[in-house]
Amino acid sequence: ETPWCGLFVAHCIEAAGLPFPKLFPRAKEWAKWGKPCSPTVGAVAVFGRQGGGHVGFLVGESPANFYVLGGNQSNAVNIM
């Protein structure tokens, strides 16, 4: 399966008229983009995981979880 979470984030960032990383398909490249911040709704969230990473937009949180709008989450665009 092709990881496409970085492509989804790049599409959204481009639609907002902002530049994005040259290596945008690589999720962990997004950690170098923008400015670091505490977890904030609307922020680009980058996660490490076994075999690579994941990137999406932070849309909420609970005491135990972050909720992320992203692509390639169960092979769809959704909030997980």
Secondary structure, DSSP 8 states (H G I E B T S, - for coil): ----HHHHHHHHHHHTT----TTTTSGGGGGGSS---SS-TT-EEEEEETTEEEEEEEEEE-SS-EEEEESSSSSS-EE-
